[in-house]
Amino acid sequence: MELTLIGIGTGNPEHLTLQAIRAINAQDLILIPRKGEGKADLADLRRAICDEVLTNPETRIVEFDLPVRDENTPDYRQRVDDWHDAIASAWQSAMAEAPDAARVALLVWGDPSLYDSTLRIAARLDPARQIAVIPGITSLQALTAAHAIPINDIGAPFLVTTGRRLRDEGWPNGVDTLAVMLDGGCAFQSLPPEGIHIWWGAYVGMKEQIIRQGPLADAADDIVRTRARARAAHGWIMDIYILRRTI
Ligand SMILES: C[S@@+](CC[C@H](N)C(=O)[O-])C[C@H]1O[C@@H](n2cnc3c(N)ncnc32)[C@H](O)[C@@H]1O
């Protein structure tokens, strides 16, 4: 009994590797989460990927509703733990629709290693399944490709963090380059902008892709406005950015 987590890249079917396409076709069952109205595009995209590359007539697709996180639980870790338990149960129920399926897969946005809990949820399955991972293109790679930039300066480190941490804790010590993900509120606005360059992207890799770059002092307001407009137009947004100290 194997569970394969297949990294699918960030919304462009052309991000799929040959390994991912082979893995998709080797499955008995593919589970597709439905995340609710605002994020319908992502379920649609997973379906579109299957329509495009799935040629094995034996592979079944089962969709399930992703449980909603209970925001009333006061402790954050507990809230996330409970939510992951609920998702693992939802997978088990979906898998029960195809009880003979020995090879089951989930299509993971980007790559399962980066700000993604699919591996943590997979570890909760009972009985345990053997886990395999097929790597995918991350949103960070899609962003650096969109801007045609390297992520690090020569021999220098970089740090990947969240919008919340940047806002609450400020610029971390010891690095001049930050990649910021999971930022619902343009946390770069909390920094003194002088001497910082930003490379920003929304829907990177997708046909809706929007990118902006420039000195933070010049680019910040335009990014905030562009982000708000795009979010209103699409009903959802995913964005990511790199900040580099230039002095
Ligand atoms: C839960 S994390 C998943 C990351 C994913 N595993 C990866 O490898 O990129 C979601 C965050 O990834 C970033 N992200 C994912 N897809 C994106 C896209 N197409 N464009 C811009 N940012 C994206 C955003 O920062 C978003 O808040």
Ligand as a Chemical Component Dictionary entry (heavy atoms), coordinates in Angstrom:
data_LIG
# 
_chem_comp.id                   LIG 
_chem_comp.type                 NON-POLYMER 
_chem_comp.pdbx_formal_charge   0 
_chem_comp.three_letter_code    LIG 
# 
loop_
_chem_comp_atom.comp_id 
_chem_comp_atom.atom_id 
_chem_comp_atom.alt_atom_id 
_chem_comp_atom.type_symbol 
_chem_comp_atom.charge 
_chem_comp_atom.model_Cartn_x 
_chem_comp_atom.model_Cartn_y 
_chem_comp_atom.model_Cartn_z 
_chem_comp_atom.pdbx_ordinal 
LIG C1  C1  C 0  0.816 26.547 1.438  1  
LIG S1  S1  S 1  2.121 27.310 0.567  2  
LIG C2  C2  C 0  2.474 26.094 -0.637 3  
LIG C3  C3  C 0  3.814 26.267 -1.286 4  
LIG C4  C4  C 0  4.117 25.182 -2.322 5  
LIG N1  N1  N 0  4.266 23.886 -1.696 6  
LIG C5  C5  C 0  5.356 25.476 -3.140 7  
LIG O1  O1  O 0  6.164 24.561 -3.336 8  
LIG O2  O2  O -1 5.473 26.590 -3.637 9  
LIG C6  C6  C 0  1.228 28.537 -0.311 10 
LIG C7  C7  C 0  2.077 29.761 -0.604 11 
LIG O3  O3  O 0  2.933 29.480 -1.682 12 
LIG C8  C8  C 0  3.068 30.609 -2.516 13 
LIG N2  N2  N 0  2.542 30.251 -3.839 14 
LIG C9  C9  C 0  2.117 29.038 -4.238 15 
LIG N3  N3  N 0  1.765 29.051 -5.533 16 
LIG C10 C10 C 0  1.991 30.299 -5.971 17 
LIG C11 C11 C 0  1.846 30.937 -7.226 18 
LIG N4  N4  N 0  1.409 30.278 -8.324 19 
LIG N5  N5  N 0  2.178 32.251 -7.313 20 
LIG C12 C12 C 0  2.642 32.930 -6.245 21 
LIG N6  N6  N 0  2.803 32.370 -5.028 22 
LIG C13 C13 C 0  2.491 31.076 -4.898 23 
LIG C14 C14 C 0  2.292 31.748 -1.859 24 
LIG O4  O4  O 0  3.177 32.483 -1.036 25 
LIG C15 C15 C 0  1.279 30.974 -1.047 26 
LIG O5  O5  O 0  0.835 31.749 0.057  27 
# 
loop_
_chem_comp_bond.comp_id 
_chem_comp_bond.atom_id_1 
_chem_comp_bond.atom_id_2 
_chem_comp_bond.value_order 
_chem_comp_bond.pdbx_ordinal 
LIG C1  S1  SING 1  
LIG S1  C2  SING 2  
LIG S1  C6  SING 3  
LIG C2  C3  SING 4  
LIG C3  C4  SING 5  
LIG C4  N1  SING 6  
LIG C4  C5  SING 7  
LIG C5  O1  DOUB 8  
LIG C5  O2  SING 9  
LIG C6  C7  SING 10 
LIG C7  O3  SING 11 
LIG C7  C15 SING 12 
LIG O3  C8  SING 13 
LIG C8  N2  SING 14 
LIG C8  C14 SING 15 
LIG N2  C9  SING 16 
LIG N2  C13 SING 17 
LIG C9  N3  DOUB 18 
LIG N3  C10 SING 19 
LIG C10 C11 SING 20 
LIG C10 C13 DOUB 21 
LIG C11 N4  SING 22 
LIG C11 N5  DOUB 23 
LIG N5  C12 SING 24 
LIG C12 N6  DOUB 25 
LIG N6  C13 SING 26 
LIG C14 O4  SING 27 
LIG C14 C15 SING 28 
LIG C15 O5  SING 29 
# 
